[in-house]
């Protein structure tokens, strides 16, 4: 909205004050959910992870989950994966939602592997994964990423790990 207002100021300065007044009236008339999302959007764009977390105390419990999720994604996108995971584990109380967010962090971490550091990071993420079927999914995703980069040796190594995981899955299902 700020970029729009700067355009209005530039090209229609006479109308800018009227538009600002109208926007204030709309914001004041908005329901609590809308107000929360507007403030969350502003703080997410311009503030820090701590600024986003501070919003939670201003809103009722049913709206806080979205705030915590935004804070976690902001931390993740800033490269602080451990803080993102900590925010999710500490504040996202719904188990399915928590699991899905942590899996999305894992997917993003594996998908974004670039260079040697990224490969090691992806291996750490995969090795910490407890579920065999989830591990297979991440390994396949990792192998496809590396294959696209032309790294056939590591691709073969990961393919072997995928087969081993699948064999373990097969053995577990027959027992």
Phi and psi in degrees as a GROMACS rama.xvg file:
@    title "Ramachandran Plot"
@    xaxis  label "Phi"
@    yaxis  label "Psi"
@TYPE xy
-61.9282  -39.5912  UNK-2
-66.9407  -35.3458  UNK-3
-65.0647  -43.6296  UNK-4
-64.3785  -35.782  UNK-5
-65.3591  -34.4439  UNK-6
-67.7098  -41.2645  UNK-7
-63.8908  -44.069  UNK-8
-57.74  -38.3957  UNK-9
-74.4401  -46.2792  UNK-10
-101.142  -18.3313  UNK-11
-144.304  60.8379  UNK-12
-59.5048  -28.8218  UNK-13
-66.1333  -34.0643  UNK-14
-87.7663  -12.4604  UNK-15
-60.3074  -44.9043  UNK-16
-65.8468  -37.9655  UNK-17
-62.5409  -42.9345  UNK-18
-65.2225  -41.7427  UNK-19
-60.8584  -43.5095  UNK-20
-62.6293  -44.1124  UNK-21
-61.0731  -43.2752  UNK-22
-62.5982  -41.4775  UNK-23
-60.9277  -42.3633  UNK-24
-63.719  -41.1949  UNK-25
-63.2457  -45.3465  UNK-26
-62.7876  -41.2118  UNK-27
-66.9338  -31.1779  UNK-28
-84.8952  -10.5395  UNK-29
-68.2467  151.074  UNK-30
-71.9993  164.032  UNK-31
-56.7879  -37.765  UNK-32
-62.0174  -45.8475  UNK-33
-63.4345  -42.8406  UNK-34
-60.0828  -44.5349  UNK-35
-60.6296  -46.2428  UNK-36
-65.1097  -36.9765  UNK-37
-64.7187  -45.9205  UNK-38
-67.6826  -41.3363  UNK-39
-60.6157  -41.6147  UNK-40
-61.8867  -46.1511  UNK-41
-61.398  -47.7804  UNK-42
-68.7625  -37.8261  UNK-43
-62.944  -37.8577  UNK-44
-74.5006  -37.5049  UNK-45
-111.723  -15.309  UNK-46
-105.861  -175.235  UNK-47
-97.7279  175.987  UNK-48
-60.0564  -42.2848  UNK-49
-64.0618  -36.6967  UNK-50
-62.172  -41.2317  UNK-51
-65.7768  -45.66  UNK-52
-60.873  -34.1256  UNK-53
-64.3882  -25.0734  UNK-54
-64.1497  -29.7453  UNK-55
-55.9364  -37.1894  UNK-56
-68.9905  -16.9232  UNK-57
-85.0603  -11.9183  UNK-58
-125.51  156.116  UNK-59
-66.3962  160.102  UNK-60
-53.4168  -37.4401  UNK-61
-67.7093  -16.8901  UNK-62
-100.323  -12.3302  UNK-63
-68.9874  -31.4366  UNK-64
-55.8813  -43.3805  UNK-65
-63.3982  -38.9704  UNK-66
-63.5729  -46.3702  UNK-67
-63.8325  -39.5382  UNK-68
-62.8297  -42.7856  UNK-69
-61.0486  -43.658  UNK-70
-62.1193  -41.7015  UNK-71
-64.0167  -44.4367  UNK-72
-66.5192  -34.1073  UNK-73
-65.294  -45.2653  UNK-74
-60.883  -44.0194  UNK-75
-61.9454  -46.7355  UNK-76
-69.1352  -21.6748  UNK-77
-83.084  -0.441701  UNK-78
91.6112  4.23314  UNK-79
-98.6861  74.7497  UNK-80
-64.6458  -40.38  UNK-81
-65.1893  -37.9568  UNK-82
-68.3011  -39.5333  UNK-83
-58.6447  -46.1736  UNK-84
-64.0373  -39.0034  UNK-85
-64.9733  -42.1664  UNK-86
-60.584  -45.1603  UNK-87
-62.552  -48.1885  UNK-88
-64.5475  -34.7408  UNK-89
-82.0208  -33.7866  UNK-90
-118.266  -22.5129  UNK-91
-87.8445  104.046  UNK-92
-83.5358  -24.0708  UNK-93
-76.1734  115.803  UNK-94
-58.0483  -41.083  UNK-95
-66.8131  -43.932  UNK-96
-62.9372  -42.4446  UNK-97
-61.3208  -47.8985  UNK-98
-61.0694  -43.2118  UNK-99
-63.3056  -41.2747  UNK-100
-65.5258  -43.5741  UNK-101
-63.399  -38.3635  UNK-102
-65.8036  -38.3281  UNK-103
-64.2104  -38.7186  UNK-104
-61.7007  -43.956  UNK-105
-61.7713  -46.1965  UNK-106
-58.0899  -47.8373  UNK-107
-62.081  -41.3114  UNK-108
-62.8559  -43.9015  UNK-109
-70.1777  -42.8863  UNK-110
-63.9868  -35.526  UNK-111
-88.5214  14.526  UNK-112
-61.4285  127.925  UNK-113
-146.392  132.666  UNK-114
73.4178  179.31  UNK-115
-64.7131  -41.6888  UNK-116
-60.0953  -39.107  UNK-117
-67.2467  -38.4311  UNK-118
-62.9683  -44.4182  UNK-119
-65.3114  -38.7609  UNK-120
-62.6526  -44.3412  UNK-121
-62.267  -41.5362  UNK-122
-62.1296  -40.5613  UNK-123
-63.216  -45.1415  UNK-124
-59.817  -46.2253  UNK-125
-65.5693  -41.5107  UNK-126
-66.6733  -27.2707  UNK-127
-81.5488  -12.1319  UNK-128
-71.5895  127.079  UNK-129
-85.1429  -41.0314  UNK-130
-73.5559  128.394  UNK-131
-65.1943  -43.0169  UNK-132
-66.1152  -35.8064  UNK-133
-66.1729  -39.9459  UNK-134
-62.1426  -40.923  UNK-135
-62.6433  -44.4381  UNK-136
-57.9427  -47.0318  UNK-137
-66.4382  -39.8667  UNK-138
-63.1431  -42.3779  UNK-139
-63.8897  -43.9063  UNK-140
-60.8555  -44.0411  UNK-141
-63.7001  -44.8399  UNK-142
-61.9667  -42.8388  UNK-143
-63.59  -39.644  UNK-144
-62.2678  -46.7032  UNK-145
-69.7337  -35.6794  UNK-146
-62.1929  -40.1147  UNK-147
-64.3843  -23.4441  UNK-148
-91.2423  -1.25865  UNK-149
85.916  12.8675  UNK-150
-91.2148  81.7617  UNK-151
-69.103  -35.2563  UNK-152
-63.0557  -49.9493  UNK-153
-68.2063  -35.5901  UNK-154
-58.7928  -44.4002  UNK-155
-63.6503  -42.4547  UNK-156
-60.5346  -43.6826  UNK-157
-69.6504  -37.7206  UNK-158
-59.4386  -38.9109  UNK-159
-63.844  -41.9649  UNK-160
-63.857  -38.2929  UNK-161
-61.8446  -45.658  UNK-162
-61.0225  -41.8132  UNK-163
-62.0883  -42.9141  UNK-164
-63.3284  -41.7908  UNK-165
-63.6402  -39.2348  UNK-166
-62.6621  -41.6135  UNK-167
-63.7708  -40.1701  UNK-168
-61.0963  -44.5211  UNK-169
-62.9987  -43.7687  UNK-170
-64.807  -40.5011  UNK-171
-65.473  -33.2276  UNK-172
-77.8514  -24.6898  UNK-173
-87.2838  -15.9758  UNK-174
